Amino acid sequence: MKRGEYCFFSAVWYNLGTDYDWLTNPDTNYKYNANIHWTTVEDIVPEAGDIKYVWEKSRFSFLYDIIRYDQKSGENHASFVFSQIEDWIHKNPLNCGPNYKCSQEISLRVLNWLFALYYYKDSVELTEDVFRLIIQSVYWQIKHVRANINFSRIAVRNNHAITETLALYLVGLLFPQFPESGEWKKKGKKWFEEEIKYQVAEDGTYLQFSMNYHRVVVQLLTWAITLADRNGERFCDEVYKRAYQSVNFLYQCQDDLTGWLPNYGSNDGALFFKLNDCDYRDYRPQLDALHYLLTSEHLYDRQYEDREWYLCEWKANRQMYPPIKKQFGCISFDKGGYYCIREKDTFSFIRCGRHKDRPAHADNLHLDIWYQGENCLFDGGSYKYNTTEKLLRYFMGTESHNTIMLEGHDQMLKGDRFIWYNWSQAEWSSLKETEDTYIFEGKVSCFTYLNKKIKHYRKIVKWKNTCKWEIEDCIDGNPKNMNMRQLWHTNKDNLSLESNGETIDTEQLCSNYYGQTTKCRQIEFQTKNSSIKTILQFI
């Protein structure tokens, strides 16, 4: 980092130089203007590329690598840390440029600065002048968040709102000397509680239909519960209940060997507070920390570093909930529309849900299959939020998922950016166990922009204690007898797929990490009939 080298989205390294301007996108070399009001900054400019590449370093999540290094080595890089913060303040005029465009980015930056201030609080490098400069910037940045909070609370209502309301509460709590601290603390806490109750369902599923954004919420809940408790505060009971159920949902969907989850839903590389050396796709450190806060018990066979940083041991005598155990067989989350089948060596993950809030991907009745720690049939991922229309359509659309298309048509009609029209909606679903099998059945209303009466029925039969699945798809109301395309994405050579449809085997893309793609096989079976049946097994 002293050489100007930084890892973006836990995936790719960029050399930004030792005098980075905080304005240049290293992926396109486009430089934003720091001297125009934030409301006039265009975040969708073709030549600029993805603005997230400008925001990434300005989040200051890289500070955790430095702090962890200092804690383990006994060294002190406070001078470098504070010089980076001061440099950002001097090069980013208040309320101007791209780094004031998003209140969530501002909130994260402030939280990460506060973490660094606390760690280096006794350092001689934290002079009165340095502290005053940083705290003054914190004040004005949070004042900006408060002034614009209704956009995330009313227009957006996703993880942005949770981040921003928490930042308001925590800054109000920790800095009572600010004139507005009382109001920030009171309203921030109230709004945070409202957002958790609205966004996290009673069964622990999350309204953004995204595993990674759900982990974002888990990390924010861990911050919230820890700091509130350390300062003699408490949230309403529903916050703790939804936190506990969130851990349970993600844990039940997790691969035991790797800690990975299905790459389901939007995945923009967000990992705000990385306090461990695990892979980005490994959710164990974050789930372990929140689980221990709530139960005082281990979730895994080993303890992860995150727990130490959140002072979980201090709270270990305050058990609120029983420890969570891994479930086997049929696992249903009906509120969110997720269904799982877990055996010793296999894990099947099925999506069949309704949308009360805007969907991100056209992926209803998607099927993920895991075998002995490997994601053998997988979701294609997200790649980038600002790229070519073709890539956006592929990754957000139906084609990158293990479900069906009608010729080249997605399940829903694509609008601009993140917008979908004619949302798919689950009509019914069931998951049951017989003597020899597990059986999932579900029906969704989809492709309604082609014909309002189109229904997709999927039946999945998993034979017990064998690596064999039967998938049957049926379409009712298919207009003009369009080709039905059953799609599968894999990189496994020992996967056998036998179908009564015409086979087409092509090369496609998948994205495990934001901004990165790798090649995969897309196996599809086509038919003009109203149904198609496929047997899947490992050989």
ZIJO-V533515 format. One record per helix or strand. SS is the DSSP state (H for helix, E for strand). FROM is the first residue (numbers start at 1). TO is the last residue. If there is no record, write none. Layout:
SS|FROM|TO + SS|FROM|TO
This chain:
E|5|8 + E|12|15 + E|24|24 + E|31|31 + E|37|37 + H|38|40 + E|44|45 + E|49|50 + H|52|58 + H|63|73 + H|78|91 + E|96|96 + H|98|100 + H|103|119 + H|128|147 + H|149|156 + H|159|174 + H|181|199 + E|200|200 + E|206|206 + H|211|230 + H|237|252 + E|254|254 + E|261|261 + H|284|295 + H|306|309 + H|312|315 + E|329|333 + E|338|342 + E|346|351 + E|367|371 + E|374|377 + H|389|396 + H|398|400 + E|404|406 + E|409|409 + E|413|414 + E|420|421 + E|425|433 + E|437|445 + E|455|463 + E|468|476 + H|479|481 + E|484|490 + E|495|499 + E|502|510 + E|518|527 + E|531|538
